[in-house]
Amino acid sequence: MVSFSIPSTSANNATLNTPNGSQPTLKPFSCEWSDLNFSISYGPGIAASLCVLIGGFHIIVGFKYQRITLFATGCSSAALLTYLICLERSSLAVHYVLLITAALGIFGGILCTTVIFCGLFTSGIVAGFSVAITFLFGLASLDVYQSISVPIGVLIVISVVVAGANVWWKRVVLILTSSIYGAALIAGGLDYFVEDLRLLRHVWEKVLLFEITGRLCFFSWITFGVWPLMCLIGLLVQFLKTGKKPSKPKKEFINKHYSAGSPFYCAPEQDDIEMSELLMDQGRAPPTQSIAMDYIPPGSSLLSKED
């Protein structure tokens, strides 16, 4: 089976170089701050910074600016997927990888913005994927399953269910999915700056039953705790402030002389009973001739009674 793993951007934490040119040995990881000495390259650093910025936008005004949110969701998801595939399977230079990633990210963002159902479905897919990964990480920690088909099936089912709910119930589920995905982006970006994606690699290996190459430390759990915290903050901010529906202004008709059969007729209040009776009588009354029809101009010989 072909395995797909999250590559490390730095080898400082993994190996020790020997002076005689022999094979490098694994460096022990003691879960101390001194072990987090790794270089930050500009490619992954830019990607992690954008993840933090886009995630903050999602959790604060994800529903208020829906078009921008859908563009950012499509752009970030397509760009991250393309970047991981290029790092794993491609031998191109970094600037070519960034160019391909940016092109496909912009294409995904435009597609999710112009086709609204595609954007809502993509937003539900990425949020459901984040929830499914967290759920499977808890199950894998308890050794509940031993087959690779279980996590794949759970990932597909939860992602599709959340995506369908996002298309059907737009407002509530869009606030929920934007908060979940934005919090996951923030946690992923912080994980790179803090420990070089150690948390993401461990979760990926644990969920898909790969060989575990390390263990989580206390700062890994702190980074992991950022995800539910940011998700809760996003839900509170959007439901209480930025995600509220604007109140519709009340329509008031100044001229109330409408008949009961008119489409503009407005039923009177309880304190206006006389006006209500007058309007109802007016609606039941037969139409009368216009005043101009009964008017006889003076001096007109054609319309005179003598003729």
C-alpha positions in Angstrom: 0.0 0.0 0.0 1.3 3.5 -0.9 1.5 5.6 2.2 1.1 9.4 2.2 2.7 11.1 5.1 3.1 14.8 6.1 6.8 15.6 5.4 9.0 17.4 7.8 10.5 20.7 6.6 13.5 20.4 8.8 15.8 17.5 9.8 17.3 19.1 12.9 15.0 17.3 15.2 15.3 13.9 13.6 19.0 13.1 13.0 22.5 13.7 14.2 25.3 14.0 11.6 28.4 11.9 12.4 31.9 13.2 11.6 33.1 10.0 9.9 30.4 10.1 7.2 28.5 7.1 8.5 24.8 6.7 8.6 23.0 9.3 10.8 21.4 8.1 14.0 18.1 9.2 15.5 18.3 12.1 17.8 16.4 11.5 21.1 13.5 13.9 21.6 13.2 14.7 25.3 10.2 17.1 25.1 12.2 20.1 26.2 12.2 23.5 24.6 15.8 23.0 23.5 14.6 20.2 21.1 12.5 22.8 19.2 15.6 24.3 17.5 14.7 24.1 13.8 15.0 26.4 10.9 11.9 28.0 9.4 12.0 28.0 5.6 10.2 30.6 3.6 7.9 28.2 1.7 6.2 26.5 4.7 6.5 29.7 6.7 4.4 31.6 4.2 1.9 28.8 4.1 1.6 28.6 7.9 1.2 32.4 8.2 -1.6 32.4 5.6 -3.3 29.5 7.4 -3.3 31.6 10.6 -4.6 34.7 8.8 -7.3 32.8 6.9 -8.3 30.9 10.0 -8.8 34.1 12.0 -10.9 35.6 9.2 -13.1 32.4 9.2 -13.8 32.4 13.0 -14.6 36.1 13.2 -16.6 37.1 10.0 -17.0 33.7 8.3 -20.7 34.1 7.8 -20.9 37.9 7.4 -18.7 37.9 4.3 -19.8 34.6 2.7 -18.3 35.1 -0.7 -14.8 35.9 0.7 -15.1 33.0 3.1 -15.9 30.5 0.3 -13.1 31.9 -1.8 -10.6 31.5 1.1 -11.9 28.0 1.9 -11.5 26.8 -1.7 -8.2 28.6 -2.2 -6.7 27.3 1.1 -7.9 23.7 0.8 -6.8 23.4 -2.8 -3.4 25.0 -2.1 -2.7 22.9 1.0 -3.5 19.7 -0.8 -1.4 20.6 -3.9 1.5 21.7 -1.6 1.5 18.4 0.3 1.3 16.3 -2.9 4.2 18.3 -4.5 6.4 17.9 -1.4 5.7 14.2 -1.3 5.8 13.2 -5.0 7.6 16.0 -6.8 11.3 16.9 -7.2 10.7 20.5 -8.4 12.3 23.5 -6.9 10.5 25.4 -4.1 9.5 28.4 -6.3 7.9 26.1 -8.9 6.0 24.3 -6.2 4.8 27.6 -4.8 3.8 28.8 -8.3 1.7 25.6 -8.9 0.2 25.8 -5.5 -0.9 29.4 -5.9 -2.4 28.8 -9.4 -4.5 25.8 -8.2 -5.4 27.6 -5.1 -6.7 30.6 -7.0 -8.6 28.3 -9.4 -10.3 26.5 -6.4 -11.2 29.8 -4.8 -12.8 31.2 -8.0 -14.7 27.9 -8.5 -16.1 28.0 -4.9 -17.1 31.6 -5.2 -18.9 31.5 -8.6 -20.6 28.2 -8.0 -22.2 28.7 -4.6 -23.2 25.1 -4.0 -19.6 24.0 -4.8 -18.3 26.5 -2.2 -20.8 25.3 0.5 -20.0 21.7 -0.3 -16.3 22.3 0.0 -16.7 24.2 3.2 -18.6 21.2 4.7 -16.0 18.7 3.4 -13.0 20.4 5.0 -14.9 21.0 8.3 -16.2 17.4 8.3 -12.6 16.2 7.6 -11.3 18.1 10.6 -14.0 16.7 12.9 -13.5 13.1 11.6 -9.7 13.3 12.1 -10.2 14.4 15.7 -12.8 11.7 16.3 -10.5 9.0 14.7 -7.5 10.2 16.7 -9.5 9.5 19.9 -10.5 6.1 18.7 -7.0 5.2 17.6 -5.6 6.2 21.0 -7.9 3.6 22.6 -7.0 1.0 20.0 -10.6 0.6 18.9 -9.9 -0.4 15.2 -7.1 -2.3 13.5 -8.2 -1.9 9.8 -7.4 0.9 7.5 -10.9 0.7 6.0 -12.4 2.1 9.2 -10.8 5.5 9.2 -11.3 5.9 5.4 -15.0 5.1 5.7 -15.4 7.4 8.7 -13.7 10.2 6.9 -15.9 9.9 3.8 -19.2 9.5 5.7 -18.7 12.4 8.2 -17.3 14.8 5.5 -20.2 14.1 3.1 -22.8 14.4 5.9 -21.5 17.8 7.0 -21.2 19.0 3.4 -24.8 18.1 2.7 -26.0 19.7 5.9 -24.1 22.9 4.9 -25.9 23.0 1.6 -29.3 22.5 3.2 -29.1 24.6 6.3 -27.0 27.5 5.1 -26.7 30.0 8.0 -26.3 27.8 11.1 -24.1 25.1 9.5 -21.9 27.7 7.6 -21.2 29.4 10.9 -20.3 26.0 12.4 -18.1 24.9 9.5 -16.3 28.2 9.2 -15.5 28.1 12.9 -14.3 24.5 12.8 -12.1 24.9 9.7 -10.7 28.3 10.8 -9.7 26.9 14.2 -8.1 23.9 12.4 -6.1 26.3 10.2 -4.9 28.3 13.2 -3.8 25.2 15.1 -2.0 23.8 12.0 -0.1 27.1 11.4 0.9 27.3 15.1 2.0 23.7 15.0 4.5 24.5 12.3 6.0 27.5 14.1 6.1 25.7 17.5 7.3 22.2 16.7 7.7 21.8 12.9 4.3 20.0 12.3 5.1 17.3 14.9 1.5 17.2 16.1 0.0 16.8 12.6 2.5 14.0 11.7 1.7 12.1 14.9 -2.1 12.4 14.4 -1.8 11.4 10.7 0.3 8.3 11.6 -2.0 7.4 14.5 -5.2 7.6 12.5 -4.1 5.8 9.4 -2.2 3.1 11.4 1.3 4.0 10.2 4.4 3.4 12.2 4.6 5.9 15.0 7.9 7.9 14.8 7.5 10.0 17.9 5.4 10.9 20.9 3.5 14.0 21.8 4.8 16.4 24.4 3.1 19.0 26.6 3.5 21.8 24.1 1.9 19.5 21.5 -1.2 19.1 23.6 -1.2 22.9 24.2 -1.2 23.4 20.4 -3.9 20.8 20.0 -6.0 22.6 22.7 -6.0 25.8 20.5 -8.4 24.1 18.0 -11.4 23.7 20.3 -10.7 27.0 22.0 -10.6 28.9 18.7 -13.7 27.0 17.5 -15.6 28.0 20.6 -14.6 31.6 20.3 -15.7 31.6 16.6 -19.1 30.2 17.5 -19.7 32.8 20.2 -18.5 35.7 18.1 -20.5 34.8 15.0 -23.8 33.7 16.7 -23.8 36.7 19.1 -22.4 39.5 16.9 -21.2 39.1 13.3 -23.5 36.3 12.1 -26.8 37.8 13.1 -29.4 38.5 10.4 -30.1 42.2 9.8 -33.5 43.3 10.9 -35.9 44.1 8.1 -37.4 47.6 8.3 -41.2 47.8 8.8 -43.2 49.1 5.8 -45.6 51.9 6.8 -48.2 53.1 4.3 -49.0 56.8 4.7 -52.2 56.7 2.5 -54.5 54.1 4.0 -57.5 54.7 1.6 -57.3 51.2 0.1 -60.2 48.9 -0.5 -60.4 45.5 1.1 -59.7 43.8 -2.2 -56.5 45.8 -2.9 -53.2 44.1 -2.6 -51.9 47.1 -0.7 -54.7 46.9 1.9 -53.4 46.8 5.4 -55.6 45.6 8.2 -56.3 48.2 10.9 -55.3 47.9 14.5 -57.7 47.3 17.4 -57.8 51.0 18.2 -58.9 51.9 14.7 -62.3 50.1 14.5 -64.1 53.0 12.8 -61.6 53.1 10.0 -61.8 49.4 9.6 -65.6 49.4 9.2 -65.2 52.3 6.7 -62.7 50.3 4.6 -64.8 47.2 4.7 -67.9 49.1 3.5 -65.9 50.7 0.8 -64.7 47.2 -0.3 -68.3 45.9 -0.5 -69.8 49.0 -2.2 -70.4 48.8 -6.0 -68.3 51.0 -8.1 -69.8 54.4 -8.8 -69.6 56.5 -12.0 -66.9 59.1 -12.2 -67.8 62.7 -11.4 -66.7 63.6 -14.9 -69.3 61.4 -16.4 -72.2 63.4 -14.8 -70.7 66.7 -15.5 -72.6 68.7 -18.2 -70.7 71.7 -19.5 -72.8 74.9 -19.4 -74.0 76.2 -22.7 -73.5 72.9 -24.5 -76.2 72.6 -27.2 -75.4 68.9 -28.0 -75.9 67.7 -24.4 -78.8 70.1 -23.5 -82.1 68.5 -22.4 -84.0 70.8 -24.8 -82.4 68.9 -27.7 
